[in-house]
Amino acid sequence: MNYINFNHVPVLLNECIENLNIKPDGTYVDGTLGGAGHSFEIASRLSKKGTLIGIDRDEDALSVAKQRLKDFSNVKYVKGNHDDIKNILEEIEVENVDGILLDLGVSSYQLDEETRGFSYIKDAPLDMRMDKSQSLTAKDVINNYDEQELADIIFQYGEEKFSRRIAKKICEYRKLEEITTTTQLVKIIEEVIPSSMKNKYGHPAKRTFQAIRIEVNNEIEPLYNTVINSINALKPGGRLCVITFHSLEDRAVKKAYLDSIESCTCPKDLPYCVCNKKSLGKIITKKPIIPNEEEMENNSRSKSAKLRVFEKI
């Protein structure tokens, strides 16, 4: 793969770097290495004593990152999922770190690469795997999930009001032939969405494709625990920066942050604390940081981005 074709524009770059409070000799984790846009700026601020740990489940992303970060000798690359951050750090014998960045969602490269099947604009096999070594694909979800499961996924993860109609149409179509391409799926969706609603909130297939991608890659369910484990992995004063692009992602991050600042949870009528729960830190961003107008204009994929920052005590 030619890494020059891996187009990636890091979202909220300056805001992330500023909020990580990078120490030159510190240890930092980019849990979603991607095109190394954020990582390049982190590595640029580290001394030879500092360390950057880059994690990604996409082999293509790791190959690109190694090219783009080739001038930095203090980068460790890990093929893995940020949801396993606790085990990953244990395996490489890192007890705790000074900062962690999680840039959630799909990368620009994954959306643009025709063979990956993430895009509803280009004809491709129904794949959508961020980790191409995993077995579950979008084709499996579309052809094997029952109608109720499909409807629930499309509604919950895609916030698609026509989820039941879409799921029903998918099940009707697959009785005639297997659904194997993005073009087939787009055609099915377009037949269901009323003409008055088409393109009202973007492409009519946008929400369904998002939902299937989230299901294939299990992007929501582990997220709460991932955030908790990330906070636990921080040194005192260390910071966690999480960029979300979906309301369910943002909700999970916000809940994990709020739960982490809670201290005693015992009933008020108890004379003394028995839960021994202590606050893990503080939320730096009372409201999420969002891109400015210039960034949203230059990078349309940043429009739904939200950055939340937590600092460990």
Contacts in CASP RR format, 6 or more apart in sequence:
PFRMAT RR
TARGET T0000
AUTHOR 0000-0000-0000
METHOD contacts of the structure
MODEL  1
MNYINFNHVPVLLNECIENLNIKPDGTYVDGTLGGAGHSFEIASRLSKKG
TLIGIDRDEDALSVAKQRLKDFSNVKYVKGNHDDIKNILEEIEVENVDGI
LLDLGVSSYQLDEETRGFSYIKDAPLDMRMDKSQSLTAKDVINNYDEQEL
ADIIFQYGEEKFSRRIAKKICEYRKLEEITTTTQLVKIIEEVIPSSMKNK
YGHPAKRTFQAIRIEVNNEIEPLYNTVINSINALKPGGRLCVITFHSLED
RAVKKAYLDSIESCTCPKDLPYCVCNKKSLGKIITKKPIIPNEEEMENNS
RSKSAKLRVFEKI
1 60 0 8 1.000
1 63 0 8 1.000
1 64 0 8 1.000
3 63 0 8 1.000
3 64 0 8 1.000
3 67 0 8 1.000
3 68 0 8 1.000
6 35 0 8 1.000
6 60 0 8 1.000
6 61 0 8 1.000
6 64 0 8 1.000
6 109 0 8 1.000
7 108 0 8 1.000
7 109 0 8 1.000
7 112 0 8 1.000
8 34 0 8 1.000
8 35 0 8 1.000
8 36 0 8 1.000
8 37 0 8 1.000
8 64 0 8 1.000
8 107 0 8 1.000
8 108 0 8 1.000
8 109 0 8 1.000
9 108 0 8 1.000
9 298 0 8 1.000
9 299 0 8 1.000
9 301 0 8 1.000
9 302 0 8 1.000
10 16 0 8 1.000
10 37 0 8 1.000
10 38 0 8 1.000
10 41 0 8 1.000
10 103 0 8 1.000
11 103 0 8 1.000
11 243 0 8 1.000
11 291 0 8 1.000
11 295 0 8 1.000
11 299 0 8 1.000
11 301 0 8 1.000
11 302 0 8 1.000
11 305 0 8 1.000
12 243 0 8 1.000
12 289 0 8 1.000
12 291 0 8 1.000
12 295 0 8 1.000
12 302 0 8 1.000
12 305 0 8 1.000
12 307 0 8 1.000
13 37 0 8 1.000
13 38 0 8 1.000
13 41 0 8 1.000
15 289 0 8 1.000
15 307 0 8 1.000
16 38 0 8 1.000
16 101 0 8 1.000
16 103 0 8 1.000
16 241 0 8 1.000
16 243 0 8 1.000
16 307 0 8 1.000
17 38 0 8 1.000
17 41 0 8 1.000
17 42 0 8 1.000
17 45 0 8 1.000
19 239 0 8 1.000
19 241 0 8 1.000
19 284 0 8 1.000
19 285 0 8 1.000
19 289 0 8 1.000
19 307 0 8 1.000
19 309 0 8 1.000
20 28 0 8 1.000
20 42 0 8 1.000
20 99 0 8 1.000
20 101 0 8 1.000
20 239 0 8 1.000
20 241 0 8 1.000
21 238 0 8 1.000
21 239 0 8 1.000
22 28 0 8 1.000
22 42 0 8 1.000
22 45 0 8 1.000
22 46 0 8 1.000
22 98 0 8 1.000
23 98 0 8 1.000
24 45 0 8 1.000
24 46 0 8 1.000
24 47 0 8 1.000
24 49 0 8 1.000
24 50 0 8 1.000
25 46 0 8 1.000
25 47 0 8 1.000
25 49 0 8 1.000
25 50 0 8 1.000
26 46 0 8 1.000
26 49 0 8 1.000
26 50 0 8 1.000
26 51 0 8 1.000
26 97 0 8 1.000
26 98 0 8 1.000
27 50 0 8 1.000
27 51 0 8 1.000
27 52 0 8 1.000
27 53 0 8 1.000
27 94 0 8 1.000
27 97 0 8 1.000
27 98 0 8 1.000
27 99 0 8 1.000
28 42 0 8 1.000
28 46 0 8 1.000
28 51 0 8 1.000
28 52 0 8 1.000
28 53 0 8 1.000
28 97 0 8 1.000
28 98 0 8 1.000
28 99 0 8 1.000
28 100 0 8 1.000
28 101 0 8 1.000
29 52 0 8 1.000
29 53 0 8 1.000
29 54 0 8 1.000
29 55 0 8 1.000
29 85 0 8 1.000
29 89 0 8 1.000
29 97 0 8 1.000
29 99 0 8 1.000
29 100 0 8 1.000
29 101 0 8 1.000
29 233 0 8 1.000
30 36 0 8 1.000
30 38 0 8 1.000
30 39 0 8 1.000
30 42 0 8 1.000
30 52 0 8 1.000
30 53 0 8 1.000
30 54 0 8 1.000
30 55 0 8 1.000
30 101 0 8 1.000
30 103 0 8 1.000
31 53 0 8 1.000
31 54 0 8 1.000
31 55 0 8 1.000
31 56 0 8 1.000
31 82 0 8 1.000
31 85 0 8 1.000
31 100 0 8 1.000
31 101 0 8 1.000
31 102 0 8 1.000
31 103 0 8 1.000
32 55 0 8 1.000
32 56 0 8 1.000
32 82 0 8 1.000
32 101 0 8 1.000
32 102 0 8 1.000
32 103 0 8 1.000
32 104 0 8 1.000
32 105 0 8 1.000
33 39 0 8 1.000
33 54 0 8 1.000
33 55 0 8 1.000
33 56 0 8 1.000
33 61 0 8 1.000
33 62 0 8 1.000
33 65 0 8 1.000
33 77 0 8 1.000
34 56 0 8 1.000
34 58 0 8 1.000
34 61 0 8 1.000
34 64 0 8 1.000
34 65 0 8 1.000
34 103 0 8 1.000
34 107 0 8 1.000
34 109 0 8 1.000
35 61 0 8 1.000
35 64 0 8 1.000
35 65 0 8 1.000
35 68 0 8 1.000
35 107 0 8 1.000
35 109 0 8 1.000
36 64 0 8 1.000
36 65 0 8 1.000
36 68 0 8 1.000
36 69 0 8 1.000
37 68 0 8 1.000
38 101 0 8 1.000
38 103 0 8 1.000
39 52 0 8 1.000
39 54 0 8 1.000
39 65 0 8 1.000
39 69 0 8 1.000
39 75 0 8 1.000
40 68 0 8 1.000
40 69 0 8 1.000
42 52 0 8 1.000
42 101 0 8 1.000
43 52 0 8 1.000
43 69 0 8 1.000
43 72 0 8 1.000
43 74 0 8 1.000
43 75 0 8 1.000
44 72 0 8 1.000
46 52 0 8 1.000
46 72 0 8 1.000
46 74 0 8 1.000
48 73 0 8 1.000
48 74 0 8 1.000
49 74 0 8 1.000
50 74 0 8 1.000
51 74 0 8 1.000
51 75 0 8 1.000
51 76 0 8 1.000
52 69 0 8 1.000
52 72 0 8 1.000
52 74 0 8 1.000
52 75 0 8 1.000
52 76 0 8 1.000
53 75 0 8 1.000
53 76 0 8 1.000
53 78 0 8 1.000
53 88 0 8 1.000
53 89 0 8 1.000
53 92 0 8 1.000
53 94 0 8 1.000
53 97 0 8 1.000
54 65 0 8 1.000
54 75 0 8 1.000
54 76 0 8 1.000
54 77 0 8 1.000
54 78 0 8 1.000
55 78 0 8 1.000
55 79 0 8 1.000
55 80 0 8 1.000
55 81 0 8 1.000
55 82 0 8 1.000
55 85 0 8 1.000
55 88 0 8 1.000
56 62 0 8 1.000
56 65 0 8 1.000
56 78 0 8 1.000
56 79 0 8 1.000
56 80 0 8 1.000
57 79 0 8 1.000
57 80 0 8 1.000
57 81 0 8 1.000
57 130 0 8 1.000
57 131 0 8 1.000
58 107 0 8 1.000
58 110 0 8 1.000
58 130 0 8 1.000
58 131 0 8 1.000
58 132 0 8 1.000
59 79 0 8 1.000
59 132 0 8 1.000
59 133 0 8 1.000
60 109 0 8 1.000
60 113 0 8 1.000
61 107 0 8 1.000
61 109 0 8 1.000
62 77 0 8 1.000
62 79 0 8 1.000
64 109 0 8 1.000
65 77 0 8 1.000
66 77 0 8 1.000
69 75 0 8 1.000
76 92 0 8 1.000
78 88 0 8 1.000
78 92 0 8 1.000
80 88 0 8 1.000
80 131 0 8 1.000
81 131 0 8 1.000
82 102 0 8 1.000
82 226 0 8 1.000
82 230 0 8 1.000
83 218 0 8 1.000
83 222 0 8 1.000
83 223 0 8 1.000
83 225 0 8 1.000
83 226 0 8 1.000
85 100 0 8 1.000
85 226 0 8 1.000
85 229 0 8 1.000
85 230 0 8 1.000
85 233 0 8 1.000
86 229 0 8 1.000
86 232 0 8 1.000
86 233 0 8 1.000
89 95 0 8 1.000
89 96 0 8 1.000
89 97 0 8 1.000
89 233 0 8 1.000
96 233 0 8 1.000
96 234 0 8 1.000
96 235 0 8 1.000
97 233 0 8 1.000
97 234 0 8 1.000
97 235 0 8 1.000
97 238 0 8 1.000
98 234 0 8 1.000
98 235 0 8 1.000
98 237 0 8 1.000
98 238 0 8 1.000
98 239 0 8 1.000
99 234 0 8 1.000
99 238 0 8 1.000
99 239 0 8 1.000
99 240 0 8 1.000
99 241 0 8 1.000
100 230 0 8 1.000
100 233 0 8 1.000
100 234 0 8 1.000
100 239 0 8 1.000
100 240 0 8 1.000
100 241 0 8 1.000
101 240 0 8 1.000
101 241 0 8 1.000
101 242 0 8 1.000
101 243 0 8 1.000
102 226 0 8 1.000
102 227 0 8 1.000
102 230 0 8 1.000
102 240 0 8 1.000
102 241 0 8 1.000
102 242 0 8 1.000
102 243 0 8 1.000
103 243 0 8 1.000
104 219 0 8 1.000
104 223 0 8 1.000
104 242 0 8 1.000
104 243 0 8 1.000
104 244 0 8 1.000
104 245 0 8 1.000
104 246 0 8 1.000
104 249 0 8 1.000
105 219 0 8 1.000
105 245 0 8 1.000
105 246 0 8 1.000
105 249 0 8 1.000
106 118 0 8 1.000
106 130 0 8 1.000
106 213 0 8 1.000
108 301 0 8 1.000
110 116 0 8 1.000
110 118 0 8 1.000
110 130 0 8 1.000
111 118 0 8 1.000
111 119 0 8 1.000
111 301 0 8 1.000
112 119 0 8 1.000
114 122 0 8 1.000
114 123 0 8 1.000
114 124 0 8 1.000
115 124 0 8 1.000
115 125 0 8 1.000
115 127 0 8 1.000
116 124 0 8 1.000
116 127 0 8 1.000
116 128 0 8 1.000
116 129 0 8 1.000
117 124 0 8 1.000
117 125 0 8 1.000
117 126 0 8 1.000
117 127 0 8 1.000
117 128 0 8 1.000
117 138 0 8 1.000
117 182 0 8 1.000
118 127 0 8 1.000
118 128 0 8 1.000
118 209 0 8 1.000
118 213 0 8 1.000
119 182 0 8 1.000
119 209 0 8 1.000
120 182 0 8 1.000
120 185 0 8 1.000
120 186 0 8 1.000
120 203 0 8 1.000
120 205 0 8 1.000
120 206 0 8 1.000
120 209 0 8 1.000
121 203 0 8 1.000
122 182 0 8 1.000
123 181 0 8 1.000
123 182 0 8 1.000
123 183 0 8 1.000
124 181 0 8 1.000
124 182 0 8 1.000
125 139 0 8 1.000
125 180 0 8 1.000
125 181 0 8 1.000
125 182 0 8 1.000
126 137 0 8 1.000
126 138 0 8 1.000
126 139 0 8 1.000
126 142 0 8 1.000
126 179 0 8 1.000
126 180 0 8 1.000
126 181 0 8 1.000
126 182 0 8 1.000
126 184 0 8 1.000
126 185 0 8 1.000
127 137 0 8 1.000
127 138 0 8 1.000
127 139 0 8 1.000
128 137 0 8 1.000
128 138 0 8 1.000
128 209 0 8 1.000
128 212 0 8 1.000
128 213 0 8 1.000
128 216 0 8 1.000
128 217 0 8 1.000
129 136 0 8 1.000
129 137 0 8 1.000
129 138 0 8 1.000
129 216 0 8 1.000
129 217 0 8 1.000
130 217 0 8 1.000
131 217 0 8 1.000
136 216 0 8 1.000
137 216 0 8 1.000
138 212 0 8 1.000
138 213 0 8 1.000
138 216 0 8 1.000
139 178 0 8 1.000
139 179 0 8 1.000
139 180 0 8 1.000
141 150 0 8 1.000
141 153 0 8 1.000
141 212 0 8 1.000
141 215 0 8 1.000
141 216 0 8 1.000
142 150 0 8 1.000
142 170 0 8 1.000
142 174 0 8 1.000
142 179 0 8 1.000
142 185 0 8 1.000
142 212 0 8 1.000
143 174 0 8 1.000
143 178 0 8 1.000
143 179 0 8 1.000
145 153 0 8 1.000
146 171 0 8 1.000
147 167 0 8 1.000
147 168 0 8 1.000
147 170 0 8 1.000
147 171 0 8 1.000
148 167 0 8 1.000
150 163 0 8 1.000
150 166 0 8 1.000
150 167 0 8 1.000
150 170 0 8 1.000
150 171 0 8 1.000
151 163 0 8 1.000
151 164 0 8 1.000
151 166 0 8 1.000
151 167 0 8 1.000
151 168 0 8 1.000
152 163 0 8 1.000
153 211 0 8 1.000
153 212 0 8 1.000
153 214 0 8 1.000
153 215 0 8 1.000
154 160 0 8 1.000
154 163 0 8 1.000
154 166 0 8 1.000
154 167 0 8 1.000
154 207 0 8 1.000
154 208 0 8 1.000
154 211 0 8 1.000
154 212 0 8 1.000
155 161 0 8 1.000
155 163 0 8 1.000
155 164 0 8 1.000
155 211 0 8 1.000
156 211 0 8 1.000
156 248 0 8 1.000
157 210 0 8 1.000
157 211 0 8 1.000
157 214 0 8 1.000
157 215 0 8 1.000
157 220 0 8 1.000
157 246 0 8 1.000
157 248 0 8 1.000
158 207 0 8 1.000
158 208 0 8 1.000
158 210 0 8 1.000
158 211 0 8 1.000
158 214 0 8 1.000
159 207 0 8 1.000
159 247 0 8 1.000
160 166 0 8 1.000
160 207 0 8 1.000
160 208 0 8 1.000
160 211 0 8 1.000
162 192 0 8 1.000
162 193 0 8 1.000
162 194 0 8 1.000
162 197 0 8 1.000
163 208 0 8 1.000
165 192 0 8 1.000
166 188 0 8 1.000
166 189 0 8 1.000
166 192 0 8 1.000
166 208 0 8 1.000
169 188 0 8 1.000
169 189 0 8 1.000
169 191 0 8 1.000
169 192 0 8 1.000
170 179 0 8 1.000
170 185 0 8 1.000
170 188 0 8 1.000
173 179 0 8 1.000
173 184 0 8 1.000
173 188 0 8 1.000
179 185 0 8 1.000
179 188 0 8 1.000
182 209 0 8 1.000
185 205 0 8 1.000
185 208 0 8 1.000
185 209 0 8 1.000
186 205 0 8 1.000
189 204 0 8 1.000
189 205 0 8 1.000
189 208 0 8 1.000
190 198 0 8 1.000
190 204 0 8 1.000
190 205 0 8 1.000
193 204 0 8 1.000
197 204 0 8 1.000
198 204 0 8 1.000
201 207 0 8 1.000
210 246 0 8 1.000
213 219 0 8 1.000
214 220 0 8 1.000
214 246 0 8 1.000
219 249 0 8 1.000
220 246 0 8 1.000
220 248 0 8 1.000
220 249 0 8 1.000
220 252 0 8 1.000
223 249 0 8 1.000
223 252 0 8 1.000
223 253 0 8 1.000
223 256 0 8 1.000
224 252 0 8 1.000
224 255 0 8 1.000
224 256 0 8 1.000
227 240 0 8 1.000
227 242 0 8 1.000
227 252 0 8 1.000
227 253 0 8 1.000
227 256 0 8 1.000
227 257 0 8 1.000
228 256 0 8 1.000
228 259 0 8 1.000
228 260 0 8 1.000
230 240 0 8 1.000
231 240 0 8 1.000
231 256 0 8 1.000
231 260 0 8 1.000
231 280 0 8 1.000
231 281 0 8 1.000
231 310 0 8 1.000
231 312 0 8 1.000
232 280 0 8 1.000
234 240 0 8 1.000
234 312 0 8 1.000
235 312 0 8 1.000
236 312 0 8 1.000
236 313 0 8 1.000
237 311 0 8 1.000
237 312 0 8 1.000
237 313 0 8 1.000
238 311 0 8 1.000
238 312 0 8 1.000
239 284 0 8 1.000
239 309 0 8 1.000
239 310 0 8 1.000
239 311 0 8 1.000
239 312 0 8 1.000
240 309 0 8 1.000
240 310 0 8 1.000
240 312 0 8 1.000
241 307 0 8 1.000
241 308 0 8 1.000
241 309 0 8 1.000
242 253 0 8 1.000
242 307 0 8 1.000
242 308 0 8 1.000
242 309 0 8 1.000
243 305 0 8 1.000
243 306 0 8 1.000
243 307 0 8 1.000
244 250 0 8 1.000
244 253 0 8 1.000
244 305 0 8 1.000
244 306 0 8 1.000
244 308 0 8 1.000
245 304 0 8 1.000
245 305 0 8 1.000
245 306 0 8 1.000
246 304 0 8 1.000
250 288 0 8 1.000
250 306 0 8 1.000
250 308 0 8 1.000
253 308 0 8 1.000
254 308 0 8 1.000
257 283 0 8 1.000
257 308 0 8 1.000
257 310 0 8 1.000
258 283 0 8 1.000
260 279 0 8 1.000
260 280 0 8 1.000
260 281 0 8 1.000
260 310 0 8 1.000
261 279 0 8 1.000
261 280 0 8 1.000
261 281 0 8 1.000
261 282 0 8 1.000
261 283 0 8 1.000
262 277 0 8 1.000
262 279 0 8 1.000
263 277 0 8 1.000
263 278 0 8 1.000
263 279 0 8 1.000
264 273 0 8 1.000
264 275 0 8 1.000
264 277 0 8 1.000
265 275 0 8 1.000
265 277 0 8 1.000
266 273 0 8 1.000
266 274 0 8 1.000
266 275 0 8 1.000
279 313 0 8 1.000
280 312 0 8 1.000
280 313 0 8 1.000
281 310 0 8 1.000
281 311 0 8 1.000
281 312 0 8 1.000
281 313 0 8 1.000
282 310 0 8 1.000
282 311 0 8 1.000
282 313 0 8 1.000
283 308 0 8 1.000
283 309 0 8 1.000
283 310 0 8 1.000
283 311 0 8 1.000
284 309 0 8 1.000
284 310 0 8 1.000
284 311 0 8 1.000
285 307 0 8 1.000
285 308 0 8 1.000
285 309 0 8 1.000
288 306 0 8 1.000
288 307 0 8 1.000
288 308 0 8 1.000
289 306 0 8 1.000
289 307 0 8 1.000
289 308 0 8 1.000
289 309 0 8 1.000
290 305 0 8 1.000
290 306 0 8 1.000
290 307 0 8 1.000
291 299 0 8 1.000
291 302 0 8 1.000
291 303 0 8 1.000
291 305 0 8 1.000
295 302 0 8 1.000
296 302 0 8 1.000
296 303 0 8 1.000
END
